Every structure is written in structure tokens, then in C-alpha cells.
Amino acid sequence: MRDPYQVLGVDRSASEAEIKSAYRKLAKKLHPDVNQGRKDIEQKFKEVTAAYDLISDPTKRAKFDRGEIDAMGNDRGFSFRDADPFGRGGPRGRTYNYSSSGSATDPFSFAPEDIFAEFFGGGSKRGGPRGGTPRGQDISYTLNVSFTEACLGGKRRVSLANDKTIEIQIPPGTDNGHKLRLRGQGMPGRLESGDAIIDIHVEPHALFTRQLDDLHIELPISLSEALLGAQIKVPTLEGHVSVKVPKGANAGTILRLKGKGVPRAKNSPGDMFVKIKIALPDNPDNDLTDFIEKWSKKKPYDPRKGAEWK
């Protein structure tokens, strides 16, 4: 390989920033993904990458400047059967395999993730070897689902930025803010595509509120139903059920419907809690008013007799 400074077109006194800037310009121009089928460009890209690998590393650069290693990173005095830095006799005896697009499957020792992320729309494989081929960028979407659909689960078709329309499964018990990851449905990358991240937004329900896997609902009942008791239909996620309101039910009384809450993945479903709410007639009733006036004088009681009200 030629002198790495000449390959990158920088002086020997160039700073790290100048070296990186030179490499960025050349990588953008020579990258195989934008020069598909050009073997000559592919070879130039490999040469530029190897040059950057050498002089972007302060230790290797210093050794090269002192003449301790050659342009391929080999110690002086060692001989290699192949001068191609990407062949089997390349630096440190590693073998570099390239795809048809010129992507390395064996990592370099430099770290150009930020460069490729900017040029080709992807980030690097976090936690992977430095210099590995970056994966494509993830794309985030927001999907609005009904309260019932989130609780019970279901299937939805979604359109993605890559012009695909796919069917996704919404798991039972999905909560607001739950994220679904669709592998390989994000931006394309040189090694692999990124993911599509579906952010679930659960629309509020007109009657139900949710606390973990339990559902809560307020049940309006009439004064007569509260006093005399009644059998009343109450909505659940899967239809109405009959609930018995006991005689003398007071406002705030809570009835528990076991297993009528949100389904759980492995355990039994949560429960539904029905809170009694006594509702008076919309229009004042003279007979009821007269009766209550007479009754209250005969049998007065203090609903706020607790110490906290004193």
C-alpha cells in the first residue's frame, strides 16, 4: 500500500480532525454502496480505509512515523506473501471478507460509525466490534389503539416508510407507551436494516379506568335501587354481565367482579371493581322531596359524624 498520508491526501503534520475530515470526504465519494459494481472504486475504498485505520490510531501512527511499522501496519523485517492489506496476509494476519457491496465482515480497528451514520442513514451496532459495518437506523411510529383492543389484544395492519404494509399482533394487556419492535423494518444498512419501533398510544375509555391489570368503573344506581337492592347489567371488556346490588347499598360501596379485568400473559386475568354511585332524578320530584323532608325530621342522622369532619 502507498504511504497512508498520500492516500488520504494530508500532510504528515495533519491533526486528528484533519485526518478524519479527509477520510469522511473520501469515504463518501468512494463508498461501494454508491459505486456498486465498480471494482476499481472498491479497491480504492479499501486502501483509503486501511490508511485511516493506520494513522487515525495515535499508537500505530507514531510507530509508522518512526519507521517501526510499514504502511500495512507490519513490523519492519517481517515479510508477507500478499501485499494486499485486505488479503489473507494483511495486517496482523487477519482475513477480511467483503460482500459484493464492499462491506467488511471482519472489523477494522478504527471507528467510523459516526461517518457512515451520517452518509448512509444508519447507526453502528452498539456494543459490537469497533469499525464493524453499521446497521440501518431505527424508525419510530405511533399507533393509536382503542382501550379494549389494548386490553384484549388484536391484529392491526400498519404502513411503514419502506412502502410495506404488514400485520402486527397487539399482545393482550398492552399498556399505554408499550413499544413493539419489528426487526429489519427500519432504514437499510450496509450489514443489516434497522428496526421499526411501534409506540402504542392507548385511547381513553368512556367508562373504564385501568390500574395495572385491574379495571375500575363507577355504576350509577337510583335511590330505590340503593335502598331496595337490584339486579343490574354492568359492561365489561367482553360484554355485559349481571351484578346484584345489595339492599341498602351506599354510595362508594365497591363490588368486585373476579377475572373481569385485563388478561395477563401467564396468570389469570385481573379483576373489575364496580363503585356504587347514587344518582338522583334529573328533575326534582315533589313527592320525593316532601317525603324526605318529613322523614328527615323524624329520623335525622349525621353522615359526617367521623372525627375528621369535626
C-alpha positions in Angstrom: 0.0 0.0 0.0 1.1 3.6 -0.7 2.0 6.0 2.0 -1.2 6.4 4.1 -0.7 10.2 4.3 -0.6 10.3 0.5 -3.6 8.0 0.2 -5.7 10.4 2.4 -4.1 13.5 0.9 -2.9 15.0 4.1 0.4 16.2 5.4 2.4 14.2 8.0 1.7 17.1 10.4 -2.1 16.8 10.0 -4.2 16.8 13.1 -6.6 14.1 14.0 -9.5 16.3 13.0 -7.9 16.9 9.6 -7.3 13.2 9.1 -10.9 12.4 10.0 -12.2 15.1 7.7 -10.2 13.9 4.8 -11.4 10.3 5.3 -15.0 11.5 5.6 -14.8 13.1 2.1 -13.1 10.2 0.5 -15.4 7.6 2.2 -18.5 9.5 0.9 -17.1 9.6 -2.6 -15.7 6.1 -2.8 -18.1 4.0 -0.7 -19.1 0.8 -2.5 -22.8 1.3 -1.8 -22.8 4.3 -4.0 -20.5 2.8 -6.6 -21.9 -0.7 -7.0 -20.2 -2.9 -9.5 -17.0 -0.7 -9.6 -14.2 -2.9 -8.5 -11.6 -0.2 -9.1 -13.6 2.1 -6.7 -14.0 -0.7 -4.2 -10.2 -1.2 -4.1 -9.6 2.5 -3.6 -12.1 2.5 -0.8 -10.3 -0.4 0.9 -7.0 1.4 0.5 -8.4 4.6 2.0 -9.9 2.7 4.9 -6.7 0.9 5.6 -4.8 4.2 5.6 -7.3 5.7 8.0 -7.0 2.6 10.2 -3.3 3.2 10.5 -2.9 6.9 11.1 -6.1 7.5 13.0 -4.7 5.4 15.8 -2.1 7.5 17.7 0.0 4.5 18.7 0.2 3.0 15.2 0.7 6.4 13.7 3.7 7.1 15.9 5.2 3.7 15.1 4.8 4.4 11.4 6.3 7.9 11.7 9.3 6.3 13.5 9.7 3.7 10.8 8.9 0.8 13.2 6.0 -0.4 11.0 5.2 -0.2 7.3 2.2 1.2 5.5 0.3 -2.0 6.1 0.9 -2.0 9.9 3.5 -4.7 9.8 6.7 -4.6 11.8 9.7 -3.9 9.7 11.6 -7.0 8.8 8.5 -9.2 8.6 7.5 -10.4 5.1 4.0 -11.2 3.9 3.1 -13.3 0.9 0.5 -10.8 -0.2 0.8 -7.0 -0.3 -2.9 -6.6 -0.4 -3.8 -5.3 3.2 -7.2 -7.0 2.9 -5.9 -10.4 1.8 -5.0 -13.4 4.0 -1.6 -11.9 4.6 -2.9 -8.5 5.6 -2.1 -6.6 8.8 -1.7 -8.8 11.9 -2.5 -11.9 9.7 -6.3 -11.2 9.7 -8.5 -12.2 6.9 -11.0 -9.6 5.6 -14.1 -10.9 3.8 -16.1 -8.4 1.8 -19.6 -8.6 0.4 -20.5 -7.7 -3.2 -21.1 -4.2 -1.9 -17.6 -3.9 -0.4 -18.8 -4.3 3.2 -16.3 -5.8 5.6 -17.5 -8.8 7.7 -14.3 -8.8 9.8 -13.9 -5.5 11.7 -11.2 -2.9 11.4 -9.6 -1.3 14.4 -10.9 2.2 13.5 -14.3 3.6 14.5 -16.0 5.3 11.6 -19.6 4.7 12.9 -20.5 8.4 13.0 -19.3 8.8 9.4 -21.4 6.0 8.0 -24.4 7.0 10.1 -24.3 10.4 8.5 -23.8 9.3 5.0 -25.9 6.2 4.8 -28.7 6.7 7.3 -27.7 4.2 10.0 -26.0 3.9 13.3 -23.4 1.4 14.3 -24.1 -1.9 16.0 -23.8 -0.7 19.6 -21.6 -2.8 21.7 -20.2 -4.6 18.6 -16.6 -4.5 17.4 -15.2 -1.1 16.6 -15.4 -0.3 12.9 -18.0 -3.0 12.1 -20.5 -2.5 9.4 -23.2 -0.2 10.8 -26.8 -1.3 10.9 -29.6 0.8 9.5 -31.3 3.5 11.5 -34.4 2.6 13.6 -37.7 4.3 12.6 -40.3 5.2 15.2 -44.1 5.2 14.6 -47.1 5.9 16.8 -50.1 3.6 16.7 -53.4 4.6 18.3 -55.4 1.7 19.6 -58.7 1.6 21.5 -58.7 0.8 25.2 -60.5 -2.5 24.6 -58.1 -3.5 21.8 -55.1 -2.8 24.1 -56.5 -4.9 26.9 -57.7 -7.9 24.9 -55.1 -7.8 22.1 -55.7 -7.9 18.4 -54.2 -7.6 14.9 -53.6 -4.3 13.1 -52.2 -3.5 9.6 -49.7 -0.7 9.6 -48.0 1.1 6.7 -44.3 1.6 7.0 -41.9 4.1 5.5 -40.4 1.4 3.3 -43.8 1.2 1.5 -44.6 -2.1 3.2 -47.9 -2.8 4.8 -47.7 -5.5 7.4 -49.9 -7.1 10.0 -48.8 -6.8 13.6 -50.1 -8.5 16.7 -51.0 -6.4 19.7 -50.5 -8.5 22.8 -53.3 -8.8 25.4 -52.7 -6.5 28.3 -50.8 -3.9 26.2 -50.4 -0.6 28.2 -50.0 3.0 27.1 -46.4 3.6 26.0 -45.8 -0.1 25.2 -43.3 -0.5 22.3 -43.4 -3.2 19.6 -40.1 -3.8 17.7 -40.3 -5.1 14.2 -36.9 -6.5 13.3 -35.4 -5.4 10.0 -38.2 -3.0 9.1 -36.3 0.2 9.6 -33.7 2.0 7.3 -31.5 -0.2 5.3 -27.8 -0.5 6.4 -24.7 -2.0 4.9 -24.9 -5.1 7.0 -28.5 -5.2 8.2 -31.6 -3.0 8.3 -32.7 -1.2 11.4 -35.9 -1.8 13.2 -39.3 -0.3 13.2 -40.4 0.8 16.7 -44.2 1.0 17.2 -45.1 3.2 20.1 -48.6 2.2 21.3 -50.9 5.0 22.4 -54.0 3.7 24.1 -57.1 5.9 23.8 -59.0 6.5 27.0 -62.3 4.7 27.6 -65.6 6.4 28.4 -66.3 4.1 31.4 -63.2 2.2 32.4 -60.0 3.2 34.0 -57.1 0.8 34.4 -54.7 0.2 37.3 -52.2 -2.5 36.3 -54.4 -5.4 35.3 -57.5 -4.3 37.3 -60.3 -2.3 35.8 -62.4 0.3 37.7 -65.8 1.6 36.8 -68.5 3.8 38.5 -72.0 2.3 38.5 -74.8 4.9 38.8 -77.9 3.5 40.6 -81.2 5.1 41.6 -82.2 5.8 45.1 -84.7 3.0 45.0 -82.1 0.5 43.7 -79.8 1.5 46.5 -82.5 1.1 49.2 -84.2 -2.0 47.9 -81.4 -3.7 46.0 -81.5 -4.7 42.3 -80.0 -6.8 39.6 -78.2 -4.6 37.1 -76.3 -5.2 33.9 -72.7 -3.9 34.0 -70.4 -3.6 30.9 -67.1 -5.5 30.8 -64.4 -5.8 28.2 -66.2 -8.8 26.6 -69.9 -7.8 27.1 -72.4 -7.1 29.8 -72.8 -9.2 33.0 -75.5 -9.2 35.6 -74.5 -7.7 39.0 -76.5 -7.9 42.2 -76.7 -4.6 44.1 -77.4 -5.5 47.8 -80.2 -3.8 49.7 -79.1 -0.6 51.4 -76.0 -0.2 49.1 -74.4 3.1 50.0 -72.5 5.5 47.7 -68.9 4.4 47.5 -69.7 0.7 48.0 -67.4 -1.4 45.8 -68.4 -4.7 44.2 -65.6 -7.0 42.9 -66.0 -9.0 39.7 -63.3 -11.5 39.7 -61.5 -12.2 36.4 -63.3 -9.5 34.5 -60.2 -7.2 34.3 -57.3 -7.2 31.9 -56.0 -10.6 30.7 -52.5 -11.5 31.8 -49.9 -13.3 29.7 -49.3 -16.2 32.1 -51.6 -15.7 35.1 -55.4 -15.3 35.4 -56.9 -12.0 34.4 -57.2 -9.1 36.7 -60.4 -8.1 38.4 -63.0 -5.4 37.8 -64.1 -3.1 40.7 -67.5 -1.5 40.5 -68.0 1.5 42.6 -71.6 2.4 43.5 -72.7 6.0 42.8 -76.2 7.0 43.8 -77.8 9.3 41.2 -80.9 11.4 42.0 -83.5 12.2 39.3 -82.5 14.8 36.8 -85.7 16.8 37.5 -86.8 17.4 41.2 -89.7 15.2 42.2 -92.2 16.9 44.6 -93.4 13.7 46.1 -89.9 12.5 46.9 -89.0 15.9 48.2 -92.0 16.1 50.5 -91.3 12.5 51.8 -87.7 13.2 52.5 -88.5 16.4 54.4 -90.9 14.5 56.7 -88.7 11.5 57.0 -85.6 13.5 57.9 -87.3 15.3 60.7 -88.4 12.1 62.2 -85.2 10.2 61.7 -82.3 12.6 61.4 -78.7 11.2 61.1 -75.3 12.8 60.6 -73.3 11.3 57.6 -70.3 13.3 58.7 -70.1 12.2 62.3 -66.5 11.0 61.9 -63.8 12.8 63.8 -62.1 14.0 60.6 -65.1 16.2 59.9 -65.1 17.9 63.3 
